[in-house]
Amino acid sequence: MQLAPIYPVTTARLRLRPLTAEDIEDVVAYRSREDVCRYIPSEPLDAAAVTQRLADRWATHVITGEGDAVTLGVELATTGRVIGDVMLRFVSEVHRGGEIGWTINPEYAGQGFATEAAHALLHLGFDDLGLRRVIARVDARNTRSLRLGDRLLMRREAHLIENEWFKGAWSDEIDFALLESEWRGQHVTAPPWCARPQPSNSPSGSD
Ligand SMILES: CC(C)(COP(=O)(O)OP(=O)(O)OC[C@H]1O[C@@H](n2cnc3c(N)ncnc32)[C@H](O)[C@@H]1OP(=O)(O)O)[C@@H](O)C(=O)NCCC(=O)NCCS
């Protein structure tokens, strides 16, 4: 199981693509913020830290085996600016499992961009990498992220009580999951932000 997308991956309003040195200013604009990092493992990143990430963990642009993860910049098509980043990890080959994550610049919040980008990741994970199950792990206090998981029609599958010592306190975690079969089913009524064409054998009545 491998994934080598042709970049950029386009959606209705976005282009997902590897981050480059030219994006550092855009990325620092949101990744340096305490509020953005409140519920993600990363601490706020300055330009040097973003540069380092470009050289190490964000340098992976293809998935060649279990454990690989791609982090893609979310570029707004109308401006060419990077307004966030999303992550797809290949967790298990034997279980065909993956995980997704998302971060959006608060200046661009509330417009569905994170949903649109995460939805494109589900396409990559299920349709191109061949995953059977995709999860997302969300801090139970992260209400915007919880709503995003719901919007993606992922199932709230577990509420882990105080499972991690996280940034100075015990935190609860909500685990979302979506099966490939559910993904196929929900695409009978694909959401408007989905840019991919419907398969030609879609049942009638799909929109
Ligand atoms: C989690 C996070 C990405 C959510 O951002 P967001 O702006 O709420 O998500 P979206 O970009 O998908 O926008 C959705 C909102 O826009 C609205 N919206 C407007 N137009 C829309 C459209 N065309 N499509 C979908 N939603 C749209 C939705 O109703 C929703 O608002 P609501 O939640 O008040 O109902 C953001 O808060 C973030 O980056 N947080 C910091 C990092 C983080 O915690 N990451 C998660 C780790 S698990």
The ligand as a MOL file (V3000), in Angstrom:
LIG
                    3D

  0  0  0     0  0            999 V3000
M  V30 BEGIN CTAB
M  V30 COUNTS 48 50 0 0 0
M  V30 BEGIN ATOM
M  V30 1 C -10.1720 22.4870 14.5160 0
M  V30 2 C -10.2230 23.5970 13.4780 0
M  V30 3 C -9.4660 23.1730 12.2290 0
M  V30 4 C -11.6790 23.8680 13.1320 0
M  V30 5 O -11.7680 25.0380 12.3440 0
M  V30 6 P -13.1920 25.5160 11.7980 0
M  V30 7 O -13.0220 26.8360 11.1990 0
M  V30 8 O -14.2120 25.3640 12.8690 0
M  V30 9 O -13.5180 24.4270 10.6860 0
M  V30 10 P -13.8870 24.6730 9.1710 0
M  V30 11 O -12.8240 25.4330 8.4710 0
M  V30 12 O -14.2340 23.3500 8.6170 0
M  V30 13 O -15.1800 25.6030 9.2450 0
M  V30 14 C -16.3720 25.0720 9.7580 0
M  V30 15 C -17.2770 26.1750 10.1900 0
M  V30 16 O -17.5410 27.0020 9.0620 0
M  V30 17 C -18.9440 26.9430 8.7660 0
M  V30 18 N -19.0120 26.9310 7.3060 0
M  V30 19 C -19.2040 28.0260 6.5370 0
M  V30 20 N -19.1530 27.6820 5.2530 0
M  V30 21 C -18.9410 26.3520 5.1790 0
M  V30 22 C -18.8020 25.4290 4.1110 0
M  V30 23 N -18.8560 25.8240 2.8330 0
M  V30 24 N -18.5600 24.1410 4.4070 0
M  V30 25 C -18.4910 23.7230 5.6780 0
M  V30 26 N -18.6040 24.5570 6.7380 0
M  V30 27 C -18.8370 25.8700 6.4920 0
M  V30 28 C -19.4690 25.7200 9.4580 0
M  V30 29 O -20.8300 25.8580 9.7770 0
M  V30 30 C -18.5940 25.6740 10.6890 0
M  V30 31 O -19.0230 26.5770 11.6570 0
M  V30 32 P -19.6260 26.0650 13.0650 0
M  V30 33 O -18.6650 25.0720 13.6310 0
M  V30 34 O -19.7270 27.3130 13.8620 0
M  V30 35 O -20.9230 25.4280 12.7080 0
M  V30 36 C -9.5910 24.8960 14.0330 0
M  V30 37 O -10.3150 25.2950 15.1660 0
M  V30 38 C -8.1220 24.7330 14.4030 0
M  V30 39 O -7.2510 24.7380 13.5420 0
M  V30 40 N -7.8120 24.6080 15.7040 0
M  V30 41 C -6.4440 24.5610 16.1550 0
M  V30 42 C -5.7310 23.2710 15.7900 0
M  V30 43 C -6.4610 22.0630 16.3320 0
M  V30 44 O -6.9140 22.0550 17.4500 0
M  V30 45 N -6.5380 21.0420 15.4830 0
M  V30 46 C -7.2840 19.8440 15.8030 0
M  V30 47 C -6.4680 18.7950 16.4170 0
M  V30 48 S -7.4680 17.3410 16.7080 0
M  V30 END ATOM
M  V30 BEGIN BOND
M  V30 1 1 1 2
M  V30 2 1 2 3
M  V30 3 1 2 4
M  V30 4 1 2 36
M  V30 5 1 4 5
M  V30 6 1 5 6
M  V30 7 2 6 7
M  V30 8 1 6 8
M  V30 9 1 6 9
M  V30 10 1 9 10
M  V30 11 2 10 11
M  V30 12 1 10 12
M  V30 13 1 10 13
M  V30 14 1 13 14
M  V30 15 1 14 15
M  V30 16 1 15 16
M  V30 17 1 15 30
M  V30 18 1 16 17
M  V30 19 1 17 18
M  V30 20 1 17 28
M  V30 21 1 18 19
M  V30 22 1 18 27
M  V30 23 2 19 20
M  V30 24 1 20 21
M  V30 25 1 21 22
M  V30 26 2 21 27
M  V30 27 1 22 23
M  V30 28 2 22 24
M  V30 29 1 24 25
M  V30 30 2 25 26
M  V30 31 1 26 27
M  V30 32 1 28 29
M  V30 33 1 28 30
M  V30 34 1 30 31
M  V30 35 1 31 32
M  V30 36 2 32 33
M  V30 37 1 32 34
M  V30 38 1 32 35
M  V30 39 1 36 37
M  V30 40 1 36 38
M  V30 41 2 38 39
M  V30 42 1 38 40
M  V30 43 1 40 41
M  V30 44 1 41 42
M  V30 45 1 42 43
M  V30 46 2 43 44
M  V30 47 1 43 45
M  V30 48 1 45 46
M  V30 49 1 46 47
M  V30 50 1 47 48
M  V30 END BOND
M  V30 END CTAB
M  END
